[in-house]
Amino acid sequence: MSVEITKVKYYPELRRIAAIADEIWHECYGELLGQGQVDYMVEKFQSIDAMTEQIEFQNYNYLSVCENGKLCGYIGIKPEDCDRLFLSKFYLHKEYRGRGIATAMMNYIFDEARKIGKKRVYLTVNKHNDHAIDVYKKIGFAAVDTVVTDIGGGYVMDDFIMEYQIKE
Ligand SMILES: CC(C)(COP(=O)(O)OP(=O)(O)OC[C@H]1O[C@@H](n2cnc3c(N)ncnc32)[C@H](O)[C@@H]1OP(=O)(O)O)[C@@H](O)C(=O)NCCC(=O)NCCS
């Protein structure tokens, strides 16, 4: 397995991330949230316009994850002013799950956090996303709180907040 994780800098890469995000989000959230909410969330958070805005004005970085040169997933991170790094997006295409790529992705994120002096990585995860929660726990995250976020359109996100303490 050869996994390459690289910062997304150019529009064509962002376009590929938007396409794979659309596919992954419909596959993983369709049953959990319903198609209407997934369509709404993809447009609001993962369209090219939305991601461009996040990168330009909200301090987000997107990273593409490739195996043997093929895009198989992506990461979104946002360093915060305090000692925390927000892991906003952590997604792998279904065909590539269960083979060690998620752990490689997370180790990359922890290295990035260390490089910029962050002590904690946190994320939000849907309370019913059992597999992702199991993966995060296995990696060493712990649930520290819950949050219900009104995302407009009559929809909410009902999440756990999970946190990982960076080891030196
Ligand atoms: C979340 C996601 C990136 C994880 O990737 P994955 O390939 O499914 O993860 P893996 O199966 O490689 O599991 C990662 C680690 O957790 C462990 N793990 C997996 N399922 C587990 C379980 N039920 N209990 C305990 N440990 C488990 C694995 O053994 C592995 O540890 P290892 O590398 O030390 O062996 C992927 O499932 C995904 O993209 N899901 C859909 C999108 C999503 O929900 N993203 C998260 C949004 S918050």
Ligand as a Chemical Component Dictionary entry (heavy atoms), coordinates in Angstrom:
data_LIG
# 
_chem_comp.id                   LIG 
_chem_comp.type                 NON-POLYMER 
_chem_comp.pdbx_formal_charge   0 
_chem_comp.three_letter_code    LIG 
# 
loop_
_chem_comp_atom.comp_id 
_chem_comp_atom.atom_id 
_chem_comp_atom.alt_atom_id 
_chem_comp_atom.type_symbol 
_chem_comp_atom.charge 
_chem_comp_atom.model_Cartn_x 
_chem_comp_atom.model_Cartn_y 
_chem_comp_atom.model_Cartn_z 
_chem_comp_atom.pdbx_ordinal 
LIG C1  C1  C 0 -14.156 6.924  9.282  1  
LIG C2  C2  C 0 -13.298 6.251  8.225  2  
LIG C3  C3  C 0 -12.366 7.278  7.548  3  
LIG C4  C4  C 0 -12.421 5.185  8.894  4  
LIG O1  O1  O 0 -11.732 4.477  7.907  5  
LIG P1  P1  P 0 -11.777 2.868  7.883  6  
LIG O2  O2  O 0 -10.968 2.396  6.744  7  
LIG O3  O3  O 0 -13.199 2.441  7.938  8  
LIG O4  O4  O 0 -11.053 2.525  9.254  9  
LIG P2  P2  P 0 -10.318 1.155  9.584  10 
LIG O5  O5  O 0 -11.239 0.021  9.338  11 
LIG O6  O6  O 0 -8.996  1.140  8.893  12 
LIG O7  O7  O 0 -10.118 1.308  11.141 13 
LIG C5  C5  C 0 -9.142  2.182  11.690 14 
LIG C6  C6  C 0 -8.663  1.562  12.987 15 
LIG O8  O8  O 0 -9.784  1.333  13.856 16 
LIG C7  C7  C 0 -9.910  -0.071 14.145 17 
LIG N1  N1  N 0 -11.327 -0.425 14.165 18 
LIG C8  C8  C 0 -12.179 -0.448 13.111 19 
LIG N2  N2  N 0 -13.412 -0.826 13.534 20 
LIG C9  C9  C 0 -13.309 -1.037 14.860 21 
LIG C10 C10 C 0 -14.248 -1.457 15.867 22 
LIG N3  N3  N 0 -15.529 -1.695 15.573 23 
LIG N4  N4  N 0 -13.816 -1.578 17.127 24 
LIG C11 C11 C 0 -12.518 -1.336 17.450 25 
LIG N5  N5  N 0 -11.576 -0.935 16.541 26 
LIG C12 C12 C 0 -11.986 -0.796 15.266 27 
LIG C13 C13 C 0 -9.166  -0.782 13.050 28 
LIG O9  O9  O 0 -8.677  -2.040 13.488 29 
LIG C14 C14 C 0 -8.034  0.198  12.749 30 
LIG O10 O10 O 0 -7.004  0.088  13.696 31 
LIG P3  P3  P 0 -5.526  -0.440 13.244 32 
LIG O11 O11 O 0 -5.095  0.434  12.080 33 
LIG O12 O12 O 0 -4.721  -0.263 14.472 34 
LIG O13 O13 O 0 -5.778  -1.868 12.854 35 
LIG C15 C15 C 0 -14.176 5.561  7.120  36 
LIG O14 O14 O 0 -14.899 4.485  7.702  37 
LIG C16 C16 C 0 -15.139 6.505  6.458  38 
LIG O15 O15 O 0 -14.762 7.301  5.611  39 
LIG N6  N6  N 0 -16.437 6.374  6.818  40 
LIG C17 C17 C 0 -17.483 7.144  6.201  41 
LIG C18 C18 C 0 -17.314 8.607  6.449  42 
LIG C19 C19 C 0 -17.314 8.955  7.901  43 
LIG O16 O16 O 0 -18.164 8.516  8.662  44 
LIG N7  N7  N 0 -16.338 9.800  8.270  45 
LIG C20 C20 C 0 -16.230 10.296 9.623  46 
LIG C21 C21 C 0 -17.031 11.537 9.746  47 
LIG S1  S1  S 0 -16.930 12.216 11.381 48 
# 
loop_
_chem_comp_bond.comp_id 
_chem_comp_bond.atom_id_1 
_chem_comp_bond.atom_id_2 
_chem_comp_bond.value_order 
_chem_comp_bond.pdbx_ordinal 
LIG C1  C2  SING 1  
LIG C2  C3  SING 2  
LIG C2  C4  SING 3  
LIG C2  C15 SING 4  
LIG C4  O1  SING 5  
LIG O1  P1  SING 6  
LIG P1  O2  DOUB 7  
LIG P1  O3  SING 8  
LIG P1  O4  SING 9  
LIG O4  P2  SING 10 
LIG P2  O5  DOUB 11 
LIG P2  O6  SING 12 
LIG P2  O7  SING 13 
LIG O7  C5  SING 14 
LIG C5  C6  SING 15 
LIG C6  O8  SING 16 
LIG C6  C14 SING 17 
LIG O8  C7  SING 18 
LIG C7  N1  SING 19 
LIG C7  C13 SING 20 
LIG N1  C8  SING 21 
LIG N1  C12 SING 22 
LIG C8  N2  DOUB 23 
LIG N2  C9  SING 24 
LIG C9  C10 SING 25 
LIG C9  C12 DOUB 26 
LIG C10 N3  SING 27 
LIG C10 N4  DOUB 28 
LIG N4  C11 SING 29 
LIG C11 N5  DOUB 30 
LIG N5  C12 SING 31 
LIG C13 O9  SING 32 
LIG C13 C14 SING 33 
LIG C14 O10 SING 34 
LIG O10 P3  SING 35 
LIG P3  O11 DOUB 36 
LIG P3  O12 SING 37 
LIG P3  O13 SING 38 
LIG C15 O14 SING 39 
LIG C15 C16 SING 40 
LIG C16 O15 DOUB 41 
LIG C16 N6  SING 42 
LIG N6  C17 SING 43 
LIG C17 C18 SING 44 
LIG C18 C19 SING 45 
LIG C19 O16 DOUB 46 
LIG C19 N7  SING 47 
LIG N7  C20 SING 48 
LIG C20 C21 SING 49 
LIG C21 S1  SING 50 
# 
